[in-house]
Amino acid sequence: MDEYRARVYPVLVGGGIPFFPQRERRVDLELVETRTFSSKVVYLRYHVARQAVS
């Protein structure tokens, strides 16, 4: 996957299914866009950070 888009709602819940599956390797993300709506929902867009090739 090259990009993640998430919307964060200002509500806390005590449980549920994890948003991301458990992975064995770490995936670094780079924040590329944010928006905050009047409802206080926050939109976040991340690209997967690419490591420089030497």
ModelCIF file with pLDDT and N, C-alpha, C, O atoms, coordinates in Angstrom:
data_MODEL
#
_entry.id   MODEL 
#
_entity.id                         1 
_entity.type                       polymer 
_entity.pdbx_number_of_molecules   1 
#
_entity_poly.entity_id                      1 
_entity_poly.type                           'polypeptide(L)' 
_entity_poly.nstd_linkage                   no 
_entity_poly.nstd_monomer                   no 
_entity_poly.pdbx_seq_one_letter_code       MDEYRARVYPVLVGGGIPFFPQRERRVDLELVETRTFSSKVVYLRYHVARQAVS 
_entity_poly.pdbx_seq_one_letter_code_can   MDEYRARVYPVLVGGGIPFFPQRERRVDLELVETRTFSSKVVYLRYHVARQAVS 
_entity_poly.pdbx_strand_id                 A 
#
loop_
_entity_poly_seq.entity_id 
_entity_poly_seq.num 
_entity_poly_seq.mon_id 
_entity_poly_seq.hetero 
1 1  MET n 
1 2  ASP n 
1 3  GLU n 
1 4  TYR n 
1 5  ARG n 
1 6  ALA n 
1 7  ARG n 
1 8  VAL n 
1 9  TYR n 
1 10 PRO n 
1 11 VAL n 
1 12 LEU n 
1 13 VAL n 
1 14 GLY n 
1 15 GLY n 
1 16 GLY n 
1 17 ILE n 
1 18 PRO n 
1 19 PHE n 
1 20 PHE n 
1 21 PRO n 
1 22 GLN n 
1 23 ARG n 
1 24 GLU n 
1 25 ARG n 
1 26 ARG n 
1 27 VAL n 
1 28 ASP n 
1 29 LEU n 
1 30 GLU n 
1 31 LEU n 
1 32 VAL n 
1 33 GLU n 
1 34 THR n 
1 35 ARG n 
1 36 THR n 
1 37 PHE n 
1 38 SER n 
1 39 SER n 
1 40 LYS n 
1 41 VAL n 
1 42 VAL n 
1 43 TYR n 
1 44 LEU n 
1 45 ARG n 
1 46 TYR n 
1 47 HIS n 
1 48 VAL n 
1 49 ALA n 
1 50 ARG n 
1 51 GLN n 
1 52 ALA n 
1 53 VAL n 
1 54 SER n 
#
_struct_asym.id          A 
_struct_asym.entity_id   1 
#
loop_
_ma_qa_metric.id 
_ma_qa_metric.mode 
_ma_qa_metric.name 
_ma_qa_metric.software_group_id 
_ma_qa_metric.type 
1 global pLDDT . pLDDT 
2 local  pLDDT . pLDDT 
#
_ma_qa_metric_global.metric_id      1 
_ma_qa_metric_global.metric_value   85.81 
_ma_qa_metric_global.model_id       1 
_ma_qa_metric_global.ordinal_id     1 
#
loop_
_ma_qa_metric_local.label_asym_id 
_ma_qa_metric_local.label_comp_id 
_ma_qa_metric_local.label_seq_id 
_ma_qa_metric_local.metric_id 
_ma_qa_metric_local.metric_value 
_ma_qa_metric_local.model_id 
_ma_qa_metric_local.ordinal_id 
A MET 1  2 75.00 1 1  
A ASP 2  2 87.00 1 2  
A GLU 3  2 91.00 1 3  
A TYR 4  2 92.00 1 4  
A ARG 5  2 94.00 1 5  
A ALA 6  2 93.00 1 6  
A ARG 7  2 94.00 1 7  
A VAL 8  2 91.00 1 8  
A TYR 9  2 91.00 1 9  
A PRO 10 2 87.00 1 10 
A VAL 11 2 86.00 1 11 
A LEU 12 2 81.00 1 12 
A VAL 13 2 79.00 1 13 
A GLY 14 2 81.00 1 14 
A GLY 15 2 79.00 1 15 
A GLY 16 2 78.00 1 16 
A ILE 17 2 79.00 1 17 
A PRO 18 2 76.00 1 18 
A PHE 19 2 73.00 1 19 
A PHE 20 2 72.00 1 20 
A PRO 21 2 73.00 1 21 
A GLN 22 2 78.00 1 22 
A ARG 23 2 70.00 1 23 
A GLU 24 2 73.00 1 24 
A ARG 25 2 79.00 1 25 
A ARG 26 2 80.00 1 26 
A VAL 27 2 82.00 1 27 
A ASP 28 2 89.00 1 28 
A LEU 29 2 92.00 1 29 
A GLU 30 2 95.00 1 30 
A LEU 31 2 96.00 1 31 
A VAL 32 2 97.00 1 32 
A GLU 33 2 97.00 1 33 
A THR 34 2 98.00 1 34 
A ARG 35 2 97.00 1 35 
A THR 36 2 97.00 1 36 
A PHE 37 2 97.00 1 37 
A SER 38 2 96.00 1 38 
A SER 39 2 94.00 1 39 
A LYS 40 2 93.00 1 40 
A VAL 41 2 96.00 1 41 
A VAL 42 2 97.00 1 42 
A TYR 43 2 97.00 1 43 
A LEU 44 2 97.00 1 44 
A ARG 45 2 97.00 1 45 
A TYR 46 2 96.00 1 46 
A HIS 47 2 95.00 1 47 
A VAL 48 2 91.00 1 48 
A ALA 49 2 89.00 1 49 
A ARG 50 2 79.00 1 50 
A GLN 51 2 71.00 1 51 
A ALA 52 2 59.00 1 52 
A VAL 53 2 59.00 1 53 
A SER 54 2 59.00 1 54 
#
loop_
_atom_site.group_PDB 
_atom_site.id 
_atom_site.type_symbol 
_atom_site.label_atom_id 
_atom_site.label_alt_id 
_atom_site.label_comp_id 
_atom_site.label_asym_id 
_atom_site.label_entity_id 
_atom_site.label_seq_id 
_atom_site.pdbx_PDB_ins_code 
_atom_site.Cartn_x 
_atom_site.Cartn_y 
_atom_site.Cartn_z 
_atom_site.occupancy 
_atom_site.B_iso_or_equiv 
_atom_site.pdbx_formal_charge 
_atom_site.auth_seq_id 
_atom_site.auth_comp_id 
_atom_site.auth_asym_id 
_atom_site.auth_atom_id 
_atom_site.pdbx_PDB_model_num 
ATOM 1   N N  . MET A 1 1  ? 0.851   -1.166 0.000  1.00 75.00 ? 1  MET A N  1 
ATOM 2   C CA . MET A 1 1  ? 0.000   0.000  0.000  1.00 75.00 ? 1  MET A CA 1 
ATOM 3   C C  . MET A 1 1  ? 0.898   1.231  0.000  1.00 75.00 ? 1  MET A C  1 
ATOM 4   O O  . MET A 1 1  ? 1.899   1.269  0.716  1.00 75.00 ? 1  MET A O  1 
ATOM 5   N N  . ASP A 1 2  ? 0.552   2.228  -0.791 1.00 87.00 ? 2  ASP A N  1 
ATOM 6   C CA . ASP A 1 2  ? 1.375   3.435  -0.917 1.00 87.00 ? 2  ASP A CA 1 
ATOM 7   C C  . ASP A 1 2  ? 0.859   4.607  -0.103 1.00 87.00 ? 2  ASP A C  1 
ATOM 8   O O  . ASP A 1 2  ? 1.604   5.552  0.155  1.00 87.00 ? 2  ASP A O  1 
ATOM 9   N N  . GLU A 1 3  ? -0.407  4.563  0.307  1.00 91.00 ? 3  GLU A N  1 
ATOM 10  C CA . GLU A 1 3  ? -0.997  5.719  0.970  1.00 91.00 ? 3  GLU A CA 1 
ATOM 11  C C  . GLU A 1 3  ? -2.056  5.259  1.959  1.00 91.00 ? 3  GLU A C  1 
ATOM 12  O O  . GLU A 1 3  ? -2.774  4.289  1.715  1.00 91.00 ? 3  GLU A O  1 
ATOM 13  N N  . TYR A 1 4  ? -2.141  5.969  3.077  1.00 92.00 ? 4  TYR A N  1 
ATOM 14  C CA . TYR A 1 4  ? -3.179  5.724  4.073  1.00 92.00 ? 4  TYR A CA 1 
ATOM 15  C C  . TYR A 1 4  ? -3.975  7.005  4.256  1.00 92.00 ? 4  TYR A C  1 
ATOM 16  O O  . TYR A 1 4  ? -3.403  8.091  4.351  1.00 92.00 ? 4  TYR A O  1 
ATOM 17  N N  . ARG A 1 5  ? -5.285  6.879  4.306  1.00 94.00 ? 5  ARG A N  1 
ATOM 18  C CA . ARG A 1 5  ? -6.166  8.017  4.568  1.00 94.00 ? 5  ARG A CA 1 
ATOM 19  C C  . ARG A 1 5  ? -7.034  7.649  5.764  1.00 94.00 ? 5  ARG A C  1 
ATOM 20  O O  . ARG A 1 5  ? -7.701  6.614  5.767  1.00 94.00 ? 5  ARG A O  1 
ATOM 21  N N  . ALA A 1 6  ? -7.018  8.501  6.770  1.00 93.00 ? 6  ALA A N  1 
ATOM 22  C CA . ALA A 1 6  ? -7.762  8.207  8.003  1.00 93.00 ? 6  ALA A CA 1 
ATOM 23  C C  . ALA A 1 6  ? -8.582  9.410  8.403  1.00 93.00 ? 6  ALA A C  1 
ATOM 24  O O  . ALA A 1 6  ? -8.208  10.554 8.145  1.00 93.00 ? 6  ALA A O  1 
ATOM 25  N N  . ARG A 1 7  ? -9.696  9.138  9.031  1.00 94.00 ? 7  ARG A N  1 
ATOM 26  C CA . ARG A 1 7  ? -10.516 10.186 9.633  1.00 94.00 ? 7  ARG A CA 1 
ATOM 27  C C  . ARG A 1 7  ? -10.625 9.856  11.109 1.00 94.00 ? 7  ARG A C  1 
ATOM 28  O O  . ARG A 1 7  ? -11.005 8.748  11.488 1.00 94.00 ? 7  ARG A O  1 
ATOM 29  N N  . VAL A 1 8  ? -10.287 10.837 11.937 1.00 91.00 ? 8  VAL A N  1 
ATOM 30  C CA . VAL A 1 8  ? -10.309 10.651 13.380 1.00 91.00 ? 8  VAL A CA 1 
ATOM 31  C C  . VAL A 1 8  ? -11.520 11.385 13.935 1.00 91.00 ? 8  VAL A C  1 
ATOM 32  O O  . VAL A 1 8  ? -11.656 12.598 13.778 1.00 91.00 ? 8  VAL A O  1 
ATOM 33  N N  . TYR A 1 9  ? -12.392 10.631 14.585 1.00 91.00 ? 9  TYR A N  1 
ATOM 34  C CA . TYR A 1 9  ? -13.605 11.194 15.178 1.00 91.00 ? 9  TYR A CA 1 
ATOM 35  C C  . TYR A 1 9  ? -13.378 11.423 16.666 1.00 91.00 ? 9  TYR A C  1 
ATOM 36  O O  . TYR A 1 9  ? -12.760 10.586 17.324 1.00 91.00 ? 9  TYR A O  1 
ATOM 37  N N  . PRO A 1 10 ? -13.862 12.539 17.214 1.00 87.00 ? 10 PRO A N  1 
ATOM 38  C CA . PRO A 1 10 ? -13.589 12.876 18.615 1.00 87.00 ? 10 PRO A CA 1 
ATOM 39  C C  . PRO A 1 10 ? -14.470 12.093 19.596 1.00 87.00 ? 10 PRO A C  1 
ATOM 40  O O  . PRO A 1 10 ? -15.242 12.677 20.357 1.00 87.00 ? 10 PRO A O  1 
ATOM 41  N N  . VAL A 1 11 ? -14.341 10.760 19.565 1.00 86.00 ? 11 VAL A N  1 
ATOM 42  C CA . VAL A 1 11 ? -15.110 9.881  20.450 1.00 86.00 ? 11 VAL A CA 1 
ATOM 43  C C  . VAL A 1 11 ? -14.180 8.771  20.918 1.00 86.00 ? 11 VAL A C  1 
ATOM 44  O O  . VAL A 1 11 ? -13.433 8.207  20.118 1.00 86.00 ? 11 VAL A O  1 
ATOM 45  N N  . LEU A 1 12 ? -14.222 8.457  22.205 1.00 81.00 ? 12 LEU A N  1 
ATOM 46  C CA . LEU A 1 12 ? -13.429 7.342  22.719 1.00 81.00 ? 12 LEU A CA 1 
ATOM 47  C C  . LEU A 1 12 ? -14.319 6.133  22.913 1.00 81.00 ? 12 LEU A C  1 
ATOM 48  O O  . LEU A 1 12 ? -15.433 6.242  23.423 1.00 81.00 ? 12 LEU A O  1 
ATOM 49  N N  . VAL A 1 13 ? -13.821 4.983  22.503 1.00 79.00 ? 13 VAL A N  1 
ATOM 50  C CA . VAL A 1 13 ? -14.520 3.722  22.733 1.00 79.00 ? 13 VAL A CA 1 
ATOM 51  C C  . VAL A 1 13 ? -13.536 2.767  23.401 1.00 79.00 ? 13 VAL A C  1 
ATOM 52  O O  . VAL A 1 13 ? -12.326 2.879  23.208 1.00 79.00 ? 13 VAL A O  1 
ATOM 53  N N  . GLY A 1 14 ? -14.044 1.857  24.164 1.00 81.00 ? 14 GLY A N  1 
ATOM 54  C CA . GLY A 1 14 ? -13.171 0.975  24.939 1.00 81.00 ? 14 GLY A CA 1 
ATOM 55  C C  . GLY A 1 14 ? -13.016 -0.402 24.346 1.00 81.00 ? 14 GLY A C  1 
ATOM 56  O O  . GLY A 1 14 ? -13.326 -1.389 25.014 1.00 81.00 ? 14 GLY A O  1 
ATOM 57  N N  . GLY A 1 15 ? -12.557 -0.505 23.140 1.00 79.00 ? 15 GLY A N  1 
ATOM 58  C CA . GLY A 1 15 ? -12.322 -1.824 22.560 1.00 79.00 ? 15 GLY A CA 1 
ATOM 59  C C  . GLY A 1 15 ? -12.588 -1.816 21.078 1.00 79.00 ? 15 GLY A C  1 
ATOM 60  O O  . GLY A 1 15 ? -12.694 -0.760 20.453 1.00 79.00 ? 15 GLY A O  1 
ATOM 61  N N  . GLY A 1 16 ? -12.693 -3.000 20.525 1.00 78.00 ? 16 GLY A N  1 
ATOM 62  C CA . GLY A 1 16 ? -12.992 -3.111 19.109 1.00 78.00 ? 16 GLY A CA 1 
ATOM 63  C C  . GLY A 1 16 ? -11.862 -3.736 18.325 1.00 78.00 ? 16 GLY A C  1 
ATOM 64  O O  . GLY A 1 16 ? -10.900 -4.258 18.889 1.00 78.00 ? 16 GLY A O  1 
ATOM 65  N N  . ILE A 1 17 ? -11.996 -3.674 17.027 1.00 79.00 ? 17 ILE A N  1 
ATOM 66  C CA . ILE A 1 17 ? -11.023 -4.258 16.111 1.00 79.00 ? 17 ILE A CA 1 
ATOM 67  C C  . ILE A 1 17 ? -9.933  -3.226 15.829 1.00 79.00 ? 17 ILE A C  1 
ATOM 68  O O  . ILE A 1 17 ? -10.248 -2.067 15.559 1.00 79.00 ? 17 ILE A O  1 
ATOM 69  N N  . PRO A 1 18 ? -8.652  -3.621 15.885 1.00 76.00 ? 18 PRO A N  1 
ATOM 70  C CA . PRO A 1 18 ? -7.572  -2.671 15.592 1.00 76.00 ? 18 PRO A CA 1 
ATOM 71  C C  . PRO A 1 18 ? -7.707  -2.104 14.174 1.00 76.00 ? 18 PRO A C  1 
ATOM 72  O O  . PRO A 1 18 ? -8.112  -2.809 13.250 1.00 76.00 ? 18 PRO A O  1 
ATOM 73  N N  . PHE A 1 19 ? -7.365  -0.835 14.019 1.00 73.00 ? 19 PHE A N  1 
ATOM 74  C CA . PHE A 1 19 ? -7.441  -0.171 12.716 1.00 73.00 ? 19 PHE A CA 1 
ATOM 75  C C  . PHE A 1 19 ? -6.440  -0.794 11.742 1.00 73.00 ? 19 PHE A C  1 
ATOM 76  O O  . PHE A 1 19 ? -6.768  -1.041 10.582 1.00 73.00 ? 19 PHE A O  1 
ATOM 77  N N  . PHE A 1 20 ? -5.226  -1.044 12.217 1.00 72.00 ? 20 PHE A N  1 
ATOM 78  C CA . PHE A 1 20 ? -4.199  -1.652 11.387 1.00 72.00 ? 20 PHE A CA 1 
ATOM 79  C C  . PHE A 1 20 ? -3.946  -3.072 11.880 1.00 72.00 ? 20 PHE A C  1 
ATOM 80  O O  . PHE A 1 20 ? -3.916  -3.309 13.087 1.00 72.00 ? 20 PHE A O  1 
ATOM 81  N N  . PRO A 1 21 ? -3.764  -4.026 10.954 1.00 73.00 ? 21 PRO A N  1 
ATOM 82  C CA . PRO A 1 21 ? -3.430  -5.385 11.386 1.00 73.00 ? 21 PRO A CA 1 
ATOM 83  C C  . PRO A 1 21 ? -2.036  -5.408 12.004 1.00 73.00 ? 21 PRO A C  1 
ATOM 84  O O  . PRO A 1 21 ? -1.190  -4.575 11.680 1.00 73.00 ? 21 PRO A O  1 
ATOM 85  N N  . GLN A 1 22 ? -1.807  -6.361 12.887 1.00 78.00 ? 22 GLN A N  1 
ATOM 86  C CA . GLN A 1 22 ? -0.471  -6.489 13.470 1.00 78.00 ? 22 GLN A CA 1 
ATOM 87  C C  . GLN A 1 22 ? 0.482   -6.953 12.388 1.00 78.00 ? 22 GLN A C  1 
ATOM 88  O O  . GLN A 1 22 ? 0.206   -7.905 11.658 1.00 78.00 ? 22 GLN A O  1 
ATOM 89  N N  . ARG A 1 23 ? 1.599   -6.269 12.299 1.00 70.00 ? 23 ARG A N  1 
ATOM 90  C CA . ARG A 1 23 ? 2.593   -6.591 11.279 1.00 70.00 ? 23 ARG A CA 1 
ATOM 91  C C  . ARG A 1 23 ? 3.916   -6.886 11.948 1.00 70.00 ? 23 ARG A C  1 
ATOM 92  O O  . ARG A 1 23 ? 4.204   -6.393 13.039 1.00 70.00 ? 23 ARG A O  1 
ATOM 93  N N  . GLU A 1 24 ? 4.704   -7.687 11.288 1.00 73.00 ? 24 GLU A N  1 
ATOM 94  C CA . GLU A 1 24 ? 6.010   -8.024 11.828 1.00 73.00 ? 24 GLU A CA 1 
ATOM 95  C C  . GLU A 1 24 ? 7.033   -6.927 11.563 1.00 73.00 ? 24 GLU A C  1 
ATOM 96  O O  . GLU A 1 24 ? 8.019   -6.808 12.290 1.00 73.00 ? 24 GLU A O  1 
ATOM 97  N N  . ARG A 1 25 ? 6.806   -6.132 10.537 1.00 79.00 ? 25 ARG A N  1 
ATOM 98  C CA . ARG A 1 25 ? 7.776   -5.077 10.227 1.00 79.00 ? 25 ARG A CA 1 
ATOM 99  C C  . ARG A 1 25 ? 7.138   -3.705 10.436 1.00 79.00 ? 25 ARG A C  1 
ATOM 100 O O  . ARG A 1 25 ? 5.922   -3.539 10.339 1.00 79.00 ? 25 ARG A O  1 
ATOM 101 N N  . ARG A 1 26 ? 7.977   -2.753 10.718 1.00 80.00 ? 26 ARG A N  1 
ATOM 102 C CA . ARG A 1 26 ? 7.552   -1.376 10.928 1.00 80.00 ? 26 ARG A CA 1 
ATOM 103 C C  . ARG A 1 26 ? 7.360   -0.691 9.576  1.00 80.00 ? 26 ARG A C  1 
ATOM 104 O O  . ARG A 1 26 ? 8.142   -0.915 8.652  1.00 80.00 ? 26 ARG A O  1 
ATOM 105 N N  . VAL A 1 27 ? 6.334   0.134  9.456  1.00 82.00 ? 27 VAL A N  1 
ATOM 106 C CA . VAL A 1 27 ? 6.089   0.913  8.241  1.00 82.00 ? 27 VAL A CA 1 
ATOM 107 C C  . VAL A 1 27 ? 6.119   2.388  8.632  1.00 82.00 ? 27 VAL A C  1 
ATOM 108 O O  . VAL A 1 27 ? 5.253   2.855  9.372  1.00 82.00 ? 27 VAL A O  1 
ATOM 109 N N  . ASP A 1 28 ? 7.113   3.117  8.137  1.00 89.00 ? 28 ASP A N  1 
ATOM 110 C CA . ASP A 1 28 ? 7.224   4.545  8.425  1.00 89.00 ? 28 ASP A CA 1 
ATOM 111 C C  . ASP A 1 28 ? 6.331   5.320  7.471  1.00 89.00 ? 28 ASP A C  1 
ATOM 112 O O  . ASP A 1 28 ? 6.292   5.044  6.272  1.00 89.00 ? 28 ASP A O  1 
ATOM 113 N N  . LEU A 1 29 ? 5.613   6.296  8.021  1.00 92.00 ? 29 LEU A N  1 
ATOM 114 C CA . LEU A 1 29 ? 4.684   7.099  7.231  1.00 92.00 ? 29 LEU A CA 1 
ATOM 115 C C  . LEU A 1 29 ? 5.116   8.551  7.235  1.00 92.00 ? 29 LEU A C  1 
ATOM 116 O O  . LEU A 1 29 ? 5.738   9.027  8.185  1.00 92.00 ? 29 LEU A O  1 
ATOM 117 N N  . GLU A 1 30 ? 4.778   9.246  6.165  1.00 95.00 ? 30 GLU A N  1 
ATOM 118 C CA . GLU A 1 30 ? 5.059   10.675 6.036  1.00 95.00 ? 30 GLU A CA 1 
ATOM 119 C C  . GLU A 1 30 ? 3.721   11.402 5.885  1.00 95.00 ? 30 GLU A C  1 
ATOM 120 O O  . GLU A 1 30 ? 2.969   11.140 4.947  1.00 95.00 ? 30 GLU A O  1 
ATOM 121 N N  . LEU A 1 31 ? 3.433   12.313 6.810  1.00 96.00 ? 31 LEU A N  1 
ATOM 122 C CA . LEU A 1 31 ? 2.191   13.078 6.769  1.00 96.00 ? 31 LEU A CA 1 
ATOM 123 C C  . LEU A 1 31 ? 2.238   14.053 5.601  1.00 96.00 ? 31 LEU A C  1 
ATOM 124 O O  . LEU A 1 31 ? 3.163   14.860 5.502  1.00 96.00 ? 31 LEU A O  1 
ATOM 125 N N  . VAL A 1 32 ? 1.236   13.984 4.706  1.00 97.00 ? 32 VAL A N  1 
ATOM 126 C CA . VAL A 1 32 ? 1.234   14.859 3.528  1.00 97.00 ? 32 VAL A CA 1 
ATOM 127 C C  . VAL A 1 32 ? 0.039   15.806 3.482  1.00 97.00 ? 32 VAL A C  1 
ATOM 128 O O  . VAL A 1 32 ? 0.052   16.773 2.721  1.00 97.00 ? 32 VAL A O  1 
ATOM 129 N N  . GLU A 1 33 ? -0.997  15.543 4.286  1.00 97.00 ? 33 GLU A N  1 
ATOM 130 C CA . GLU A 1 33 ? -2.163  16.433 4.261  1.00 97.00 ? 33 GLU A CA 1 
ATOM 131 C C  . GLU A 1 33 ? -2.981  16.242 5.531  1.00 97.00 ? 33 GLU A C  1 
ATOM 132 O O  . GLU A 1 33 ? -3.123  15.125 6.029  1.00 97.00 ? 33 GLU A O  1 
ATOM 133 N N  . THR A 1 34 ? -3.517  17.341 6.050  1.00 98.00 ? 34 THR A N  1 
ATOM 134 C CA . THR A 1 34 ? -4.471  17.289 7.159  1.00 98.00 ? 34 THR A CA 1 
ATOM 135 C C  . THR A 1 34 ? -5.601  18.265 6.875  1.00 98.00 ? 34 THR A C  1 
ATOM 136 O O  . THR A 1 34 ? -5.416  19.274 6.195  1.00 98.00 ? 34 THR A O  1 
ATOM 137 N N  . ARG A 1 35 ? -6.757  17.950 7.399  1.00 97.00 ? 35 ARG A N  1 
ATOM 138 C CA . ARG A 1 35 ? -7.910  18.865 7.355  1.00 97.00 ? 35 ARG A CA 1 
ATOM 139 C C  . ARG A 1 35 ? -8.693  18.666 8.645  1.00 97.00 ? 35 ARG A C  1 
ATOM 140 O O  . ARG A 1 35 ? -8.840  17.541 9.123  1.00 97.00 ? 35 ARG A O  1 
ATOM 141 N N  . THR A 1 36 ? -9.190  19.750 9.202  1.00 97.00 ? 36 THR A N  1 
ATOM 142 C CA . THR A 1 36 ? -10.069 19.670 10.357 1.00 97.00 ? 36 THR A CA 1 
ATOM 143 C C  . THR A 1 36 ? -11.416 20.251 9.939  1.00 97.00 ? 36 THR A C  1 
ATOM 144 O O  . THR A 1 36 ? -11.493 21.377 9.450  1.00 97.00 ? 36 THR A O  1 
ATOM 145 N N  . PHE A 1 37 ? -12.459 19.480 10.136 1.00 97.00 ? 37 PHE A N  1 
ATOM 146 C CA . PHE A 1 37 ? -13.805 19.899 9.751  1.00 97.00 ? 37 PHE A CA 1 
ATOM 147 C C  . PHE A 1 37 ? -14.529 20.537 10.921 1.00 97.00 ? 37 PHE A C  1 
ATOM 148 O O  . PHE A 1 37 ? -14.105 20.382 12.066 1.00 97.00 ? 37 PHE A O  1 
ATOM 149 N N  . SER A 1 38 ? -15.616 21.252 10.654 1.00 96.00 ? 38 SER A N  1 
ATOM 150 C CA . SER A 1 38 ? -16.372 21.929 11.717 1.00 96.00 ? 38 SER A CA 1 
ATOM 151 C C  . SER A 1 38 ? -16.920 20.948 12.747 1.00 96.00 ? 38 SER A C  1 
ATOM 152 O O  . SER A 1 38 ? -17.191 21.332 13.884 1.00 96.00 ? 38 SER A O  1 
ATOM 153 N N  . SER A 1 39 ? -17.085 19.695 12.363 1.00 94.00 ? 39 SER A N  1 
ATOM 154 C CA . SER A 1 39 ? -17.552 18.651 13.285 1.00 94.00 ? 39 SER A CA 1 
ATOM 155 C C  . SER A 1 39 ? -16.440 18.174 14.207 1.00 94.00 ? 39 SER A C  1 
ATOM 156 O O  . SER A 1 39 ? -16.667 17.315 15.060 1.00 94.00 ? 39 SER A O  1 
ATOM 157 N N  . LYS A 1 40 ? -15.230 18.728 14.044 1.00 93.00 ? 40 LYS A N  1 
ATOM 158 C CA . LYS A 1 40 ? -14.011 18.353 14.779 1.00 93.00 ? 40 LYS A CA 1 
ATOM 159 C C  . LYS A 1 40 ? -13.409 17.039 14.302 1.00 93.00 ? 40 LYS A C  1 
ATOM 160 O O  . LYS A 1 40 ? -12.476 16.532 14.925 1.00 93.00 ? 40 LYS A O  1 
ATOM 161 N N  . VAL A 1 41 ? -13.921 16.477 13.215 1.00 96.00 ? 41 VAL A N  1 
ATOM 162 C CA . VAL A 1 41 ? -13.302 15.312 12.596 1.00 96.00 ? 41 VAL A CA 1 
ATOM 163 C C  . VAL A 1 41 ? -12.021 15.783 11.916 1.00 96.00 ? 41 VAL A C  1 
ATOM 164 O O  . VAL A 1 41 ? -12.000 16.829 11.268 1.00 96.00 ? 41 VAL A O  1 
ATOM 165 N N  . VAL A 1 42 ? -10.946 14.994 12.069 1.00 97.00 ? 42 VAL A N  1 
ATOM 166 C CA . VAL A 1 42 ? -9.663  15.334 11.464 1.00 97.00 ? 42 VAL A CA 1 
ATOM 167 C C  . VAL A 1 42 ? -9.349  14.305 10.387 1.00 97.00 ? 42 VAL A C  1 
ATOM 168 O O  . VAL A 1 42 ? -9.397  13.100 10.634 1.00 97.00 ? 42 VAL A O  1 
ATOM 169 N N  . TYR A 1 43 ? -9.028  14.786 9.197  1.00 97.00 ? 43 TYR A N  1 
ATOM 170 C CA . TYR A 1 43 ? -8.645  13.946 8.068  1.00 97.00 ? 43 TYR A CA 1 
ATOM 171 C C  . TYR A 1 43 ? -7.126  13.953 7.985  1.00 97.00 ? 43 TYR A C  1 
ATOM 172 O O  . TYR A 1 43 ? -6.507  15.018 8.000  1.00 97.00 ? 43 TYR A O  1 
ATOM 173 N N  . LEU A 1 44 ? -6.525  12.777 7.898  1.00 97.00 ? 44 LEU A N  1 
ATOM 174 C CA . LEU A 1 44 ? -5.074  12.642 7.817  1.00 97.00 ? 44 LEU A CA 1 
ATOM 175 C C  . LEU A 1 44 ? -4.729  11.799 6.595  1.00 97.00 ? 44 LEU A C  1 
ATOM 176 O O  . LEU A 1 44 ? -5.317  10.741 6.374  1.00 97.00 ? 44 LEU A O  1 
ATOM 177 N N  . ARG A 1 45 ? -3.782  12.270 5.812  1.00 97.00 ? 45 ARG A N  1 
ATOM 178 C CA . ARG A 1 45 ? -3.326  11.502 4.643  1.00 97.00 ? 45 ARG A CA 1 
ATOM 179 C C  . ARG A 1 45 ? -1.828  11.301 4.761  1.00 97.00 ? 45 ARG A C  1 
ATOM 180 O O  . ARG A 1 45 ? -1.068  12.258 4.912  1.00 97.00 ? 45 ARG A O  1 
ATOM 181 N N  . TYR A 1 46 ? -1.417  10.057 4.693  1.00 96.00 ? 46 TYR A N  1 
ATOM 182 C CA . TYR A 1 46 ? -0.012  9.681  4.824  1.00 96.00 ? 46 TYR A CA 1 
ATOM 183 C C  . TYR A 1 46 ? 0.447   8.911  3.601  1.00 96.00 ? 46 TYR A C  1 
ATOM 184 O O  . TYR A 1 46 ? -0.303  8.112  3.039  1.00 96.00 ? 46 TYR A O  1 
ATOM 185 N N  . HIS A 1 47 ? 1.678   9.154  3.193  1.00 95.00 ? 47 HIS A N  1 
ATOM 186 C CA . HIS A 1 47 ? 2.347   8.316  2.192  1.00 95.00 ? 47 HIS A CA 1 
ATOM 187 C C  . HIS A 1 47 ? 3.296   7.402  2.955  1.00 95.00 ? 47 HIS A C  1 
ATOM 188 O O  . HIS A 1 47 ? 3.814   7.766  4.011  1.00 95.00 ? 47 HIS A O  1 
ATOM 189 N N  . VAL A 1 48 ? 3.515   6.214  2.410  1.00 91.00 ? 48 VAL A N  1 
ATOM 190 C CA . VAL A 1 48 ? 4.533   5.339  2.985  1.00 91.00 ? 48 VAL A CA 1 
ATOM 191 C C  . VAL A 1 48 ? 5.889   5.955  2.653  1.00 91.00 ? 48 VAL A C  1 
ATOM 192 O O  . VAL A 1 48 ? 6.190   6.223  1.490  1.00 91.00 ? 48 VAL A O  1 
ATOM 193 N N  . ALA A 1 49 ? 6.703   6.178  3.684  1.00 89.00 ? 49 ALA A N  1 
ATOM 194 C CA . ALA A 1 49 ? 8.016   6.787  3.500  1.00 89.00 ? 49 ALA A CA 1 
ATOM 195 C C  . ALA A 1 49 ? 8.932   5.809  2.781  1.00 89.00 ? 49 ALA A C  1 
ATOM 196 O O  . ALA A 1 49 ? 9.051   4.650  3.179  1.00 89.00 ? 49 ALA A O  1 
ATOM 197 N N  . ARG A 1 50 ? 9.560   6.267  1.753  1.00 79.00 ? 50 ARG A N  1 
ATOM 198 C CA . ARG A 1 50 ? 10.478  5.427  0.981  1.00 79.00 ? 50 ARG A CA 1 
ATOM 199 C C  . ARG A 1 50 ? 11.902  5.659  1.497  1.00 79.00 ? 50 ARG A C  1 
ATOM 200 O O  . ARG A 1 50 ? 12.304  6.796  1.744  1.00 79.00 ? 50 ARG A O  1 
ATOM 201 N N  . GLN A 1 51 ? 12.637  4.600  1.651  1.00 71.00 ? 51 GLN A N  1 
ATOM 202 C CA . GLN A 1 51 ? 14.014  4.721  2.087  1.00 71.00 ? 51 GLN A CA 1 
ATOM 203 C C  . GLN A 1 51 ? 14.887  5.009  0.875  1.00 71.00 ? 51 GLN A C  1 
ATOM 204 O O  . GLN A 1 51 ? 14.674  4.463  -0.207 1.00 71.00 ? 51 GLN A O  1 
ATOM 205 N N  . ALA A 1 52 ? 15.867  5.869  1.076  1.00 59.00 ? 52 ALA A N  1 
ATOM 206 C CA . ALA A 1 52 ? 16.777  6.216  -0.018 1.00 59.00 ? 52 ALA A CA 1 
ATOM 207 C C  . ALA A 1 52 ? 17.579  4.992  -0.417 1.00 59.00 ? 52 ALA A C  1 
ATOM 208 O O  . ALA A 1 52 ? 18.040  4.236  0.438  1.00 59.00 ? 52 ALA A O  1 
ATOM 209 N N  . VAL A 1 53 ? 17.742  4.798  -1.714 1.00 59.00 ? 53 VAL A N  1 
ATOM 210 C CA . VAL A 1 53 ? 18.532  3.695  -2.236 1.00 59.00 ? 53 VAL A CA 1 
ATOM 211 C C  . VAL A 1 53 ? 19.941  4.197  -2.478 1.00 59.00 ? 53 VAL A C  1 
ATOM 212 O O  . VAL A 1 53 ? 20.133  5.221  -3.133 1.00 59.00 ? 53 VAL A O  1 
ATOM 213 N N  . SER A 1 54 ? 20.939  3.477  -1.951 1.00 59.00 ? 54 SER A N  1 
ATOM 214 C CA . SER A 1 54 ? 22.332  3.946  -2.127 1.00 59.00 ? 54 SER A CA 1 
ATOM 215 C C  . SER A 1 54 ? 23.047  3.227  -3.226 1.00 59.00 ? 54 SER A C  1 
ATOM 216 O O  . SER A 1 54 ? 24.216  3.509  -3.491 1.00 59.00 ? 54 SER A O  1 
#
